[in-house]
Amino acid sequence: MASKEDIRRSRRLYRRALTFEQIAEAGEALARHGSTWAETVTSGEAAMFAVYVGVAFEPPTMPLLGALHEAGHDVLLPVCEPDRQLSWVYWTPSTVFVRSSYAPIDEPVGERLDSSVVASAAGIFMPATAVDKDGNRIGQGGGYYDRLLQGLDASGRRPPTIAVVYDDDLLPSGSIPAEAFDRPVREVLTPSGVVVLENAAEPA
């Protein structure tokens, strides 16, 4: 089995080979399928979703943010804090971004809410470098989202969670080494649609 770092390296090389046209097409498809998923989990009612901004060669999520906003949903975006914690800011199309103090990304400006607000979300769209069909997920290595999910699982209030990847980032079962702190996901959003991972473990 490849190490997590080997898998990250492989997936990053794959992503960097994508053309701008392929990335743009993926963004539109993710918005379409992600909006359908949101409508399913809310039964068509307006709600709140925790999302993120895909940067560089990550699956682009700005079209998804726009689609959720147009559908009447509130959108939360993460802000990196010390000790690998996240706070959250409500996003609108007029939101201003500034460079993060803790990660090489731009983050939204606004009132920062602690992660307890995510427990009230209708769903969490979560970044991933790869996911296998057992639900094991690899992020960027910072551990921010594993800590978020760990806290939500401990409270018994984790909303439906879906990891966002390109189609080829969904790997066969047993591809990703699972560690005690990892938190599995049961659904994956790809440009081809939503994949339900029947073999994924239930949250601890």
Secondary structure, DSSP 8 states (H G I E B T S, - for coil): ---HHHHHHHHHHHHHTS-HHHHHHHHHHHHHHHHHHHHHHHTT---EEE-----TTS---HHHHHHHHHTT-EEEEEEEEGGGEEEEEEE-TT--EEE-SSSSSEEE-S--B-GGGGGGSSEEEEE-SEEETTS-EE-SSS-HHHHHHHHHHHHT----EEEE--GGGEE-TT-S---TT----SEEEETTEEEE-TT-----
